[in-house]
Amino acid sequence: MQVFNSLTRRSEELTPIEGNEIRLYTCGPTVYNFAHIGNFRAYTFEDILRRVIQFNGMKIRQVMNLTDVDDKTIRGANAAGVKLTDYTKTYKDAFFADLKRLNIQPAEMYPAATDHIPEMIDLVSKLVEKGIAYKSDDGSVYFNVRKFPGYGKLAHIDFDHQQTGARCAADEYDKENVGDFALWKAWEESDGPVGWDSPWGRGRPGWHIECSAMSMKYLGETFDMHTGGIDNLFPHHENEIAQAEAATGKPFVKTWMHCAHLRVNGEKMSKSAGNFFTLRDLLEKGYTGREIRYVLINAHYRQGLNFAFSALDDARKSLARIDACVEKATEGEAPDWAKKHLDDFTAAVNDDLNIPKAFASLFELVRETNAHGGGSVLGVFRRMDEVLGVIFFGKAEKAEIPAEIQTLLDQRAEARKAKNWAESDRLRDAIAAAGWQVKDSREGQTVSKV
């Protein structure tokens, strides 16, 4: 399995640091609002990565954080006049519901920032003790980027051509602002009731320290993989590396992966442009989670994805074509032509998650299955869907057939053998009245629960 490492800028074989388990940290949502489809482009990419790791027989331990304290969540809670925990709970619950709708496998852990303040204070204390962080006059604590020689290695920043020296107090800031960033932010009146006591006074953690502290708690000081959207590469992920490695003296993460931006109809998504959509917006327009997932994953993760309603309409047609083919599929040893398509599929997903090429192999399987009028390819479809997560097997799954239905099926088979079509149709209607659907093919009749 080859993946592109953002840190080294080259394709590398993915092998676990220890045993057969990949330890993966993924940047989760900032729960100040409903997640939008741009966010879910990243989460579906990470779901595909997780699935391909398991597809290759490796185990996975995934941690996805929930950022429930930062500039945005504090502003939102105070504006609404509610407690921070009550404000963020609404969006946490909505996020987990959205994950289910998109068939995204759950991570092993979802640590929330507000539950890990002591770990963050401990990490900041280590950096202060080492002289890499300092307390400002207002009680905030900043990381001194000039005292960490490796700063900029993920983003490949050339310090000589960057504006440096300024302090970056905001949680998020522009690439041009290569300056000391806040590890601990002193309490301000605008924070209202949000704050925790610390050795430097009352305040709250900076956004970047949250991920470093939580990832190392659950995955160790050095772990296999860290992922996120390309917009998180700098400053967020760069700052995570600096904090962790300056504190431990060890490499933080072996492999970094980032997915490209999503655009809507060729434009950057924004509320002012009228092209800002949450998952709920699309569901209200009549699209399904399966159709939305299909569009979000059917582009290479390192290439920009142009999201359009026409793509959702095309996804509906494509999925209907797959469904119709799966209904013809049966259990049993797959023929050689189906195994070849699975081999091509496997090569594609192991080539840096080339999902468009994997879909091409899936549709070759559909085409050839249709040409054969069906076949024992259900296992191949299931194997491909371990990665894709979009195929519906409800009608193809063989439910336990009641004895009375099996008797009618046997009678119908005899009627068809005797070319007694009237009796065959009568038995088919009797089976249908009992809630079962019969379909005929070259390989005989199949039945599924309606």
N, C-alpha and C positions, 0 to 999 in steps of 0.2 A: 504494500500500500504506500503510494508516493503522495506527499503533500507539499505545498509550497510554504516555506518557512519565511515569514515576513522579517525575521531577525537576520537571517543569513542571505535573504533574497535568492534562494535557490530551492529546487525540488529535492526533497529528502525522503528516505524510507522512514516510515513511522514504526518505531520499535519502543516498547515500554522500558522505562528506566529500571523498574523492578518487576520481576515475575512476568505475568501475562496481563497486567492491569494498566490501563491508561488512566492517569489522573488528570481530569479536565476541569478547568475553571472557565465559566462563561459569564460575561457581563450581562446581568439581568436588567429589569426595568427600573426606572426612577418612578415611583408610584405616586405621581402628582396629577395624573390624568389617565384616560384610557390609552393603551398602546395603539399606535397607528400601523399601517401596513408596511411602512419603512422599517419599523422596529421588527415586525414579524418576518421581514426578509432575512434579517440576521438570525432570528430564532429558528426559522426553518432550515437555514444553512447549517446551524449548529446541530439541529436534529438529524439532518442527513449525515453529518460527520459522525455523530454518535452511532447511528445505525450502521454505517459502513465499518466502523471499528468492530462492532459486534458481528457483522456479516463475515469478517475475517477471523472470527474465533477468539478475539481478545475481550477481556472484561473491561468494564469502564466504571469509574467513580466520578460522577459529574457534580460539581457545585455551581449553582447559579445564585448570585446575590440578589437581594431586594434592597434597593437604595430608598430607605424610608425617612432619611433625614439629609437634607441639603438645602441650597438656596430656594429651589422651586417648591419643595414640599412644605417648607416653613412659611413661605409667602402664601401658598394656597390654604393651609390650615388657618393661619391668622386672618386671612381675608374672609374665610367662611365662618370664623368665630367658633371653631371646634378644636378639640384636642388633636395633636398630631397623629396619634395612634388611630383615632376614629376616622380622621381624614384619609389616611393612607390605606386603611382596611378596605374601603370601597374599591379602590383600584387594585389592591392585591387580589381580592376575590374575583374581580373582573378578568385579571390577567390569567389566573388559573383556569377560568371558564373558557377563555379564548384558546389557551393551549390545547384543551380537549377538543374544541371545534376543529382545530387544524391538525389533529392527530399527532401532536408533538409529544414524544415520550417524556415522562417526568424525569427530572434530575434526581439524584440520590439525596441531595440536600438543597434547601432554599434558605440560607441564613439571612436574617434581616439585620441591617446596620445597627438599629437601636438596641438589639440584643447583644451587641459585641463591643460596647463602649470601653469596658475595661481592657480588652485586648488591644484596642487602638491606642489607649493611653499608654500601655506598656511599650508598644512599638515606638511611639513618639519619644518616650522617656529614654529608650536606648539610643535614638538618634541624637538627642540632646546631650546625653552622657559622652557620646563619641565626638562631640563638637561639630557634627554635620548639620545640626539644626540649632536654631537660636530663637530666643524669645524677643519679640518686638516690644516697643514701649506700651502698646495698648493691651498686651497680654496674649497676643496671638503667637503661635510658634511657626516658623518658616524653615523649609529645607533649603540649604545653601547649595545650589546646583554646581557652583564652582569647586566645591569640596568633594564632589563625586566625579572622578575622572571619566567614568563610562557614560556620563549623561549624554543622551542624544543618539545612542547606538541603534535603537530600534527605528527611530525616524530618520536616521542618517543625517543629523543636523550638523552643519558646519558653523561652529560658534563664531568664527571670524567674520561671518557675513550675516549675523543675526543681531537684533537689538537685545541686549542683555542687561542685567543689573536691577531691573524693576521688580517689585514684589507683586505677585499675582494672588490677590485675596479671593477673587471669585472662583467658584468651583470649576467653571468652564471658561476658557479664554482662547484667543487666536494663536495660530502658529508663530506669528511674529513676536509674541510676548514670551521669549525664552528668559524667564526670570525665576526668582525664588518663589516657591508656591507654599500655600498654607497647609500645615499638617493639623493644627488646632486653631480654631477661630474663636477669638474672645467674644463673650456675649455682648450683643448690642440691643438697644431698646426695640428694634424692629423684629428681634427674635421672639419677643413675647415670652411665653412660659417655657419655651424650648431651651434646654441647657442642662449641662452636667458639671459637677465639680471635678477639678483636676489639679495637679501640682502647679499649674500656671494660672489658675483662677477658673471661674465659671465660663463655660463655652460649649462648643461642640466640635466633632472631628471635621476635617476637610474631606471632600468627596474622595480624593485619591487614596488616602490612608485606609479607607474602609475596605477596599478590595484586597490590598496587601495583607492586612491583618486577618481577614476572614479566610482568604485562600490558603495562607500558610497554616492557620489553625487546623483546617480540615484536610489539606493535601500535603502538608510538609513544607519545609523551607525551600526545597527544590522539587518541582513536579513537571509532568510531561508536557501539558498543552494549556494554552490560554487563547481564547477567541473573542471576537467582537466585531462590530462594524468598523469600517476604515476610519470613520470620524473619531473613534476612540483611540486610534494608534498614538496620536499626539494631541493633547498632552497627557491624557489619562493613563494609557499603558506605559508610556515612557516614565511617568512619575511613579507608577507602581514598581517598575524595575528598580529605579533609584532608591526608593524607600526600603524595599526588601533587601537588596544586595548590600546597601550601605549598612544595614542593621546586622545582617547575618554573615557577610563576607563570602556568601555562597552564590552560585548561579541561581536565579529565580525560576525561570521557565526555559525548557529546552526548545519548544516549538510554539511559535505564534502564528495564528491564522486570522485573516481579516476579510470580510466580504465587502463588496462595492456598494455604492449607493443605489437606492431605488428612485426612479423618476416616474411621474405620472403624465402620460401623453407627451413625453419628451421634456417636461418642465420640472423644476424642483418643486417638491410638495410644500404647499403653504396654505394657510387658511385664507389669506388675502387673495390668492389665485383661484380659490374655490375648488382646489383639487386635493384637499386634505381629507383622508379617509381613515376611519378606524375600522376594525373588523366588523363592528356592529353596523356601521353605515352600509357596508357591502351586503351583509346578511339581510338588512331591511330592503335592499333592492332586489332580493330574490335569489341571490347566489348562495351556494353552499360552502361550508368549510372545506370540503374536498376539492371543489373547483378553485377556490382561492389558493389552497396549498399547491395544487398542480401548477398554477401560474408562478407562484413564488419560488418554486424549486426548479422550474424548467428553464434555467439560464445558468451559465457557469458562475459560481459564487464570486469570482474575482473580476467579473465583467458587470458593468452597470445593467440594471434591469429596468426596462421601460414598461410600466404597468398601464394597461388600458382595458376598458370594458370589452372591447372586441376580443381581447385575449381571454377574458373570462367566458365569453360566448364560444370561442374556439375550444376552450378547455371542456366545456359541457359536451360538445360534439365528440371530442376525442375520448372522453371518459365513457360516453354511451357506446362508442365503438369497442372499447376494451370490455365493457360489461357484457355486451352481446357475445363477444368471443369467449369470455370466461364461462358463460352459461353452456357453451358447447364442450368445454373441457371436462375431462374425466380423470380419475385417479389412475395410478399405475406407473410402470417404468416409462420414462420419457423417451421418445424416439431420438435418434442421433441429430436430426435437424433442429430439434428444440434444445438439445444440450449445447449445440453450437451457439445458438442465440444467447443462452445463459453464460457461456464462456465469454462472448463479446461484451455482454452486460457487465460481467465481473471485471474484465479488463478496463472498461470505461470508468466504473466507480472507483477503482483502485488507482486511476490516473488523475490524482488531484481532484477527485469528486466530479468527474465529467458527466453530469447528469443529463445534459442534452443528448450526448452520445448514447447514454444508457437508455433513454427513452426511445432512441432510434432502434436499438436492439429489441426493446419491448414491442414496438410496432411491427418489426420484422417477424416476431413470434406471432403476433395477431394475424398478420397477412398470411403466413404459411399455415397457421392453424385453420383459418377460414378456407384456404385452398384445399386442405385435407378434409374439410367438413367436420372438424373437431379433432380430438386426439387426447391421449393420456398426458396432458401437459399442465394439469392443475398444480402439481408440485413446483413446476418451473415458474408459473405465475406467482405462487406463494413466495418462492425464494426471492424473486425480483422485488416483491412488495415489502419484504423485510427492510429494504432500503427506501423505497419510494413512499410507501404508506398512503397510496391513493386508490388501490384496487378494491372493489366491493365483491366479497365472496358469499354474500348472503344466500343467493340462489344456487350457487355451486356447491356449497357445503352439504354434505349428505347427512341430513337429520335422520334420526332413527325412524324407520318406516314401520307404522303399526301393522300388525298381522293382517287385519282386514283389508288394508290398502295393498299390501303385498299380494294377497289373494286376487284382488281385482287386476293387479298388474300382470300376474301370471296368466289369468284368463284372457286378458287383452293380448298378451304375446301369442297365445295359442290362436286367437281369432285372427290376428294379423298373418300368422303363419298359414292359416287356412284361407287367407284373402277374404275373410268375412268382414268387410269394411264397415258395414252397418253396426255389427256387434262391437267392433273396435271403437267406433265413435260413441256408442252408448256407454261402454265402460269408461272411456275417457271422460265423458260428462259426469259419470257417477264419481269418479276419482276427484274431479274438479269440485263437485258439490261438497266433498268431504274436506276441501281445503288444500288439495295437492294439484300440482301442474305437471302434465306429462309432455315431454318433447321427444320427437323421433329423429334419429340420425342414422347414418350408415352402420354405426356400431350398436344400434338397438335403441330401446326407449330408456329415457332417464326421467326421474321424478324429483321434484323439489317442493318444499313447503311454501305455500303462498303467503 
